[in-house]
Amino acid sequence: MTRARAQKAISDWLYQRGPARYYQSAYRAIAEAVTVEGGRMLDIGCGPGWLPVHISRHGAAAEAVGIDHSAAMVRAARQNAQSDGNVHILQMSAAELEFSDGSFDAVSAVQTAHHWKEPGVILKEMHRVVVDGGSCYLYEADRSATGVPEAWIDRRFGWPPDRVVMAGWKRFGMNADEWSIMEKLAHSAGFRDVQSDHHGFYRRLVMTK
Protein backbone atom coordinates (compact mmCIF):
# COMPACT_ATOMS: atom_id res chain seq x y z
CA MET A 1 0.00 0.00 0.00
CA THR A 2 1.30 3.45 -0.93
CA ARG A 3 1.72 6.15 1.70
CA ALA A 4 -1.15 8.18 0.22
CA ARG A 5 -3.51 5.19 0.30
CA ALA A 6 -2.46 4.35 3.85
CA GLN A 7 -3.15 7.94 4.95
CA LYS A 8 -6.55 7.85 3.22
CA ALA A 9 -7.42 4.56 4.94
CA ILE A 10 -6.54 6.04 8.33
CA SER A 11 -8.52 9.20 7.55
CA ASP A 12 -11.58 7.14 6.55
CA TRP A 13 -11.32 5.06 9.73
CA LEU A 14 -11.08 8.15 11.93
CA TYR A 15 -13.98 9.85 10.15
CA GLN A 16 -16.31 6.90 10.70
CA ARG A 17 -15.53 6.90 14.44
CA GLY A 18 -15.64 10.65 14.89
CA PRO A 19 -17.49 13.13 12.65
CA ALA A 20 -19.70 10.44 11.06
CA ARG A 21 -21.10 9.88 14.56
CA TYR A 22 -21.31 13.38 15.97
CA TYR A 23 -22.55 15.02 12.72
CA GLN A 24 -25.85 13.11 12.77
CA SER A 25 -27.81 16.25 13.65
CA ALA A 26 -26.15 18.08 10.74
CA TYR A 27 -27.08 15.27 8.34
CA ARG A 28 -30.71 15.46 9.49
CA ALA A 29 -30.82 19.25 9.07
CA ILE A 30 -29.40 19.01 5.55
CA ALA A 31 -31.82 16.19 4.66
CA GLU A 32 -34.74 18.41 5.65
CA ALA A 33 -33.40 21.25 3.47
CA VAL A 34 -32.88 19.23 0.27
CA THR A 35 -35.88 19.51 -2.05
CA VAL A 36 -36.57 16.22 -3.83
CA GLU A 37 -40.38 15.98 -3.69
CA GLY A 38 -40.63 12.22 -3.94
CA GLY A 39 -38.11 11.83 -6.75
CA ARG A 40 -34.55 10.56 -6.98
CA MET A 41 -31.57 12.21 -5.31
CA LEU A 42 -27.84 11.68 -5.65
CA ASP A 43 -25.27 12.35 -2.93
CA ILE A 44 -21.72 12.75 -4.26
CA GLY A 45 -18.88 11.76 -1.95
CA CYS A 46 -21.37 10.16 0.42
CA GLY A 47 -18.75 8.80 2.82
CA PRO A 48 -20.48 6.49 5.32
CA GLY A 49 -23.83 7.17 3.65
CA TRP A 50 -25.67 8.97 6.40
CA LEU A 51 -27.10 11.79 4.30
CA PRO A 52 -28.86 9.44 1.81
CA VAL A 53 -30.13 7.43 4.78
CA HIS A 54 -31.56 10.51 6.50
CA ILE A 55 -33.09 11.80 3.25
CA SER A 56 -34.82 8.45 2.81
CA ARG A 57 -35.98 8.42 6.45
CA HIS A 58 -37.25 11.99 6.09
CA GLY A 59 -39.47 10.73 3.29
CA ALA A 60 -38.16 13.28 0.81
CA ALA A 61 -36.92 10.85 -1.83
CA ALA A 62 -38.36 7.77 -3.49
CA GLU A 63 -34.75 6.70 -4.05
CA ALA A 64 -31.52 8.04 -2.57
CA VAL A 65 -28.26 7.11 -4.28
CA GLY A 66 -24.86 7.71 -2.72
CA ILE A 67 -21.53 7.43 -4.51
CA ASP A 68 -17.96 7.48 -3.22
CA HIS A 69 -14.62 6.64 -4.80
CA SER A 70 -13.39 4.95 -1.59
CA ALA A 71 -14.10 1.22 -1.37
CA ALA A 72 -13.89 1.41 2.44
CA MET A 73 -16.48 4.17 2.60
CA VAL A 74 -18.77 2.32 0.19
CA ARG A 75 -18.62 -0.75 2.45
CA ALA A 76 -19.41 1.37 5.51
CA ALA A 77 -22.26 3.17 3.73
CA ARG A 78 -23.81 -0.08 2.56
CA GLN A 79 -23.68 -1.37 6.13
CA ASN A 80 -25.37 1.77 7.45
CA ALA A 81 -28.03 1.69 4.71
CA GLN A 82 -28.71 -2.05 4.71
CA SER A 83 -32.11 -1.75 6.40
CA ASP A 84 -33.38 0.83 3.91
CA GLY A 85 -34.41 -0.48 0.51
CA ASN A 86 -34.67 3.06 -0.92
CA VAL A 87 -30.94 3.76 -0.47
CA HIS A 88 -28.34 2.50 -2.95
CA ILE A 89 -24.59 2.99 -2.58
CA LEU A 90 -22.17 2.74 -5.51
CA GLN A 91 -18.42 3.10 -5.94
CA MET A 92 -17.84 5.72 -8.62
CA SER A 93 -15.75 8.73 -9.61
CA ALA A 94 -17.54 12.07 -9.22
CA ALA A 95 -15.72 13.32 -12.31
CA GLU A 96 -17.26 10.55 -14.44
CA LEU A 97 -20.79 9.92 -13.21
CA GLU A 98 -22.22 6.75 -14.72
CA PHE A 99 -25.75 8.11 -15.05
CA SER A 100 -27.77 9.45 -17.96
CA ASP A 101 -28.55 13.13 -18.39
CA GLY A 102 -31.34 14.32 -16.10
CA SER A 103 -31.35 11.17 -13.96
CA PHE A 104 -31.93 12.91 -10.62
CA ASP A 105 -34.33 15.47 -9.17
CA ALA A 106 -31.66 16.76 -6.77
CA VAL A 107 -27.92 16.33 -6.27
CA SER A 108 -25.90 17.05 -3.14
CA ALA A 109 -22.20 17.16 -2.29
CA VAL A 110 -21.50 17.70 1.40
CA GLN A 111 -18.07 18.27 2.89
CA THR A 112 -16.28 16.69 -0.07
CA ALA A 113 -15.47 19.52 -2.51
CA HIS A 114 -12.26 20.40 -0.64
CA HIS A 115 -10.91 17.04 -1.88
CA TRP A 116 -11.80 17.65 -5.55
CA LYS A 117 -8.90 17.91 -7.98
CA GLU A 118 -11.23 18.92 -10.83
CA PRO A 119 -14.09 20.91 -9.25
CA GLY A 120 -15.18 22.43 -12.56
CA VAL A 121 -15.54 18.99 -14.12
CA ILE A 122 -17.53 17.64 -11.18
CA LEU A 123 -19.86 20.65 -11.11
CA LYS A 124 -20.55 20.13 -14.81
CA GLU A 125 -21.35 16.48 -14.11
CA MET A 126 -23.75 17.54 -11.35
CA HIS A 127 -25.41 19.91 -13.80
CA ARG A 128 -25.67 17.16 -16.42
CA VAL A 129 -27.34 14.52 -14.25
CA VAL A 130 -29.92 16.78 -12.56
CA VAL A 131 -33.27 17.40 -14.26
CA ASP A 132 -34.13 20.76 -15.80
CA GLY A 133 -35.39 22.92 -12.97
CA GLY A 134 -33.76 20.66 -10.38
CA SER A 135 -31.37 21.87 -7.70
CA CYS A 136 -27.86 20.89 -6.67
CA TYR A 137 -26.56 21.55 -3.16
CA LEU A 138 -22.91 22.11 -2.27
CA TYR A 139 -21.89 22.25 1.39
CA GLU A 140 -18.47 22.95 2.91
CA ALA A 141 -17.53 23.72 6.50
CA ASP A 142 -16.72 27.40 7.02
CA ARG A 143 -13.07 27.75 8.01
CA SER A 144 -13.75 31.20 9.44
CA ALA A 145 -16.50 30.01 11.82
CA THR A 146 -16.00 31.15 15.41
CA GLY A 147 -18.51 28.89 17.11
CA VAL A 148 -20.60 25.73 16.77
CA PRO A 149 -24.34 26.34 16.15
CA GLU A 150 -26.57 24.86 18.82
CA ALA A 151 -28.10 21.44 18.01
CA TRP A 152 -25.87 20.79 14.97
CA ILE A 153 -23.43 18.47 16.78
CA ASP A 154 -24.30 15.37 18.83
CA ARG A 155 -22.14 15.28 21.96
CA ARG A 156 -21.53 12.54 24.50
CA PHE A 157 -20.44 13.70 27.94
CA GLY A 158 -19.33 17.02 26.42
CA TRP A 159 -17.32 15.42 23.62
CA PRO A 160 -16.34 16.74 21.16
CA PRO A 161 -15.67 20.24 22.51
CA ASP A 162 -16.04 23.20 20.16
CA ARG A 163 -12.25 23.53 19.69
CA VAL A 164 -12.01 19.99 18.28
CA VAL A 165 -14.95 20.49 15.93
CA MET A 166 -13.67 23.82 14.63
CA ALA A 167 -10.15 22.44 14.20
CA GLY A 168 -11.66 19.94 11.77
CA TRP A 169 -13.37 22.73 9.85
CA LYS A 170 -10.09 24.65 9.51
CA ARG A 171 -8.39 21.54 8.12
CA PHE A 172 -11.27 20.27 5.97
CA GLY A 173 -13.31 23.24 4.83
CA MET A 174 -13.16 26.39 2.71
CA ASN A 175 -12.45 30.05 3.33
CA ALA A 176 -14.13 32.97 1.56
CA ASP A 177 -11.65 33.03 -1.34
CA GLU A 178 -11.94 29.29 -1.97
CA TRP A 179 -15.71 29.54 -1.81
CA SER A 180 -15.75 32.39 -4.30
CA ILE A 181 -13.91 30.16 -6.78
CA MET A 182 -16.52 27.41 -6.32
CA GLU A 183 -19.31 29.92 -6.92
CA LYS A 184 -17.69 31.10 -10.17
CA LEU A 185 -17.20 27.49 -11.30
CA ALA A 186 -20.89 26.80 -10.60
CA HIS A 187 -21.88 29.61 -12.94
CA SER A 188 -19.44 28.30 -15.55
CA ALA A 189 -20.95 24.81 -15.23
CA GLY A 190 -24.21 26.15 -16.67
CA PHE A 191 -26.48 26.63 -13.64
CA ARG A 192 -28.98 29.40 -14.36
CA ASP A 193 -29.25 30.44 -10.70
CA VAL A 194 -26.59 30.15 -7.98
CA GLN A 195 -27.35 31.26 -4.43
CA SER A 196 -24.67 31.37 -1.72
CA ASP A 197 -25.53 31.42 1.99
CA HIS A 198 -24.83 29.67 5.29
CA HIS A 199 -26.70 26.71 6.74
CA GLY A 200 -25.62 25.79 10.23
CA PHE A 201 -21.80 25.83 10.26
CA TYR A 202 -21.61 25.25 6.51
CA ARG A 203 -21.15 27.51 3.53
CA ARG A 204 -23.84 26.47 1.04
CA LEU A 205 -24.47 26.87 -2.66
CA VAL A 206 -27.94 26.12 -3.99
CA MET A 207 -27.62 25.80 -7.76
CA THR A 208 -30.67 25.53 -10.04
CA LYS A 209 -30.46 24.11 -13.55
C-alpha positions as CSV (number, residue, x, y, z in Angstrom):
1,M,0.0,0.0,0.0
2,T,1.3,3.4,-0.9
3,R,1.7,6.2,1.7
4,A,-1.1,8.2,0.2
5,R,-3.5,5.2,0.3
6,A,-2.5,4.4,3.8
7,Q,-3.1,7.9,5.0
8,K,-6.5,7.9,3.2
9,A,-7.4,4.6,4.9
10,I,-6.5,6.0,8.3
11,S,-8.5,9.2,7.6
12,D,-11.6,7.1,6.6
13,W,-11.3,5.1,9.7
14,L,-11.1,8.2,11.9
15,Y,-14.0,9.9,10.1
16,Q,-16.3,6.9,10.7
17,R,-15.5,6.9,14.4
18,G,-15.6,10.7,14.9
19,P,-17.5,13.1,12.6
20,A,-19.7,10.4,11.1
21,R,-21.1,9.9,14.6
22,Y,-21.3,13.4,16.0
23,Y,-22.5,15.0,12.7
24,Q,-25.8,13.1,12.8
25,S,-27.8,16.3,13.7
26,A,-26.2,18.1,10.7
27,Y,-27.1,15.3,8.3
28,R,-30.7,15.5,9.5
29,A,-30.8,19.2,9.1
30,I,-29.4,19.0,5.5
31,A,-31.8,16.2,4.7
32,E,-34.7,18.4,5.6
33,A,-33.4,21.3,3.5
34,V,-32.9,19.2,0.3
35,T,-35.9,19.5,-2.0
36,V,-36.6,16.2,-3.8
37,E,-40.4,16.0,-3.7
38,G,-40.6,12.2,-3.9
39,G,-38.1,11.8,-6.8
40,R,-34.5,10.6,-7.0
41,M,-31.6,12.2,-5.3
42,L,-27.8,11.7,-5.7
43,D,-25.3,12.4,-2.9
44,I,-21.7,12.8,-4.3
45,G,-18.9,11.8,-1.9
46,C,-21.4,10.2,0.4
47,G,-18.7,8.8,2.8
48,P,-20.5,6.5,5.3
49,G,-23.8,7.2,3.6
50,W,-25.7,9.0,6.4
51,L,-27.1,11.8,4.3
52,P,-28.9,9.4,1.8
53,V,-30.1,7.4,4.8
54,H,-31.6,10.5,6.5
55,I,-33.1,11.8,3.3
56,S,-34.8,8.4,2.8
57,R,-36.0,8.4,6.4
58,H,-37.2,12.0,6.1
59,G,-39.5,10.7,3.3
60,A,-38.2,13.3,0.8
61,A,-36.9,10.8,-1.8
62,A,-38.4,7.8,-3.5
63,E,-34.7,6.7,-4.1
64,A,-31.5,8.0,-2.6
65,V,-28.3,7.1,-4.3
66,G,-24.9,7.7,-2.7
67,I,-21.5,7.4,-4.5
68,D,-18.0,7.5,-3.2
69,H,-14.6,6.6,-4.8
70,S,-13.4,4.9,-1.6
71,A,-14.1,1.2,-1.4
72,A,-13.9,1.4,2.4
73,M,-16.5,4.2,2.6
74,V,-18.8,2.3,0.2
75,R,-18.6,-0.8,2.4
76,A,-19.4,1.4,5.5
77,A,-22.3,3.2,3.7
78,R,-23.8,-0.1,2.6
79,Q,-23.7,-1.4,6.1
80,N,-25.4,1.8,7.5
81,A,-28.0,1.7,4.7
82,Q,-28.7,-2.0,4.7
83,S,-32.1,-1.8,6.4
84,D,-33.4,0.8,3.9
85,G,-34.4,-0.5,0.5
86,N,-34.7,3.1,-0.9
87,V,-30.9,3.8,-0.5
88,H,-28.3,2.5,-2.9
89,I,-24.6,3.0,-2.6
90,L,-22.2,2.7,-5.5
91,Q,-18.4,3.1,-5.9
92,M,-17.8,5.7,-8.6
93,S,-15.8,8.7,-9.6
94,A,-17.5,12.1,-9.2
95,A,-15.7,13.3,-12.3
96,E,-17.3,10.6,-14.4
97,L,-20.8,9.9,-13.2
98,E,-22.2,6.7,-14.7
99,F,-25.7,8.1,-15.1
100,S,-27.8,9.4,-18.0
101,D,-28.6,13.1,-18.4
102,G,-31.3,14.3,-16.1
103,S,-31.3,11.2,-14.0
104,F,-31.9,12.9,-10.6
105,D,-34.3,15.5,-9.2
106,A,-31.7,16.8,-6.8
107,V,-27.9,16.3,-6.3
108,S,-25.9,17.0,-3.1
109,A,-22.2,17.2,-2.3
110,V,-21.5,17.7,1.4
111,Q,-18.1,18.3,2.9
112,T,-16.3,16.7,-0.1
113,A,-15.5,19.5,-2.5
114,H,-12.3,20.4,-0.6
115,H,-10.9,17.0,-1.9
116,W,-11.8,17.6,-5.5
117,K,-8.9,17.9,-8.0
118,E,-11.2,18.9,-10.8
119,P,-14.1,20.9,-9.2
120,G,-15.2,22.4,-12.6
121,V,-15.5,19.0,-14.1
122,I,-17.5,17.6,-11.2
123,L,-19.9,20.6,-11.1
124,K,-20.5,20.1,-14.8
125,E,-21.3,16.5,-14.1
126,M,-23.7,17.5,-11.3
127,H,-25.4,19.9,-13.8
128,R,-25.7,17.2,-16.4
129,V,-27.3,14.5,-14.3
130,V,-29.9,16.8,-12.6
131,V,-33.3,17.4,-14.3
132,D,-34.1,20.8,-15.8
133,G,-35.4,22.9,-13.0
134,G,-33.8,20.7,-10.4
135,S,-31.4,21.9,-7.7
136,C,-27.9,20.9,-6.7
137,Y,-26.6,21.6,-3.2
138,L,-22.9,22.1,-2.3
139,Y,-21.9,22.3,1.4
140,E,-18.5,22.9,2.9
141,A,-17.5,23.7,6.5
142,D,-16.7,27.4,7.0
143,R,-13.1,27.7,8.0
144,S,-13.8,31.2,9.4
145,A,-16.5,30.0,11.8
146,T,-16.0,31.2,15.4
147,G,-18.5,28.9,17.1
148,V,-20.6,25.7,16.8
149,P,-24.3,26.3,16.2
150,E,-26.6,24.9,18.8
151,A,-28.1,21.4,18.0
152,W,-25.9,20.8,15.0
153,I,-23.4,18.5,16.8
154,D,-24.3,15.4,18.8
155,R,-22.1,15.3,22.0
156,R,-21.5,12.5,24.5
157,F,-20.4,13.7,27.9
158,G,-19.3,17.0,26.4
159,W,-17.3,15.4,23.6
160,P,-16.3,16.7,21.2
161,P,-15.7,20.2,22.5
162,D,-16.0,23.2,20.2
163,R,-12.3,23.5,19.7
164,V,-12.0,20.0,18.3
165,V,-15.0,20.5,15.9
166,M,-13.7,23.8,14.6
167,A,-10.1,22.4,14.2
168,G,-11.7,19.9,11.8
169,W,-13.4,22.7,9.8
170,K,-10.1,24.6,9.5
171,R,-8.4,21.5,8.1
172,F,-11.3,20.3,6.0
173,G,-13.3,23.2,4.8
174,M,-13.2,26.4,2.7
175,N,-12.5,30.1,3.3
176,A,-14.1,33.0,1.6
177,D,-11.6,33.0,-1.3
178,E,-11.9,29.3,-2.0
179,W,-15.7,29.5,-1.8
180,S,-15.8,32.4,-4.3
181,I,-13.9,30.2,-6.8
182,M,-16.5,27.4,-6.3
183,E,-19.3,29.9,-6.9
184,K,-17.7,31.1,-10.2
185,L,-17.2,27.5,-11.3
186,A,-20.9,26.8,-10.6
187,H,-21.9,29.6,-12.9
188,S,-19.4,28.3,-15.6
189,A,-20.9,24.8,-15.2
190,G,-24.2,26.2,-16.7
191,F,-26.5,26.6,-13.6
192,R,-29.0,29.4,-14.4
193,D,-29.3,30.4,-10.7
194,V,-26.6,30.2,-8.0
195,Q,-27.4,31.3,-4.4
196,S,-24.7,31.4,-1.7
197,D,-25.5,31.4,2.0
198,H,-24.8,29.7,5.3
199,H,-26.7,26.7,6.7
200,G,-25.6,25.8,10.2
201,F,-21.8,25.8,10.3
202,Y,-21.6,25.2,6.5
203,R,-21.2,27.5,3.5
204,R,-23.8,26.5,1.0
205,L,-24.5,26.9,-2.7
206,V,-27.9,26.1,-4.0
207,M,-27.6,25.8,-7.8
208,T,-30.7,25.5,-10.0
209,K,-30.5,24.1,-13.5
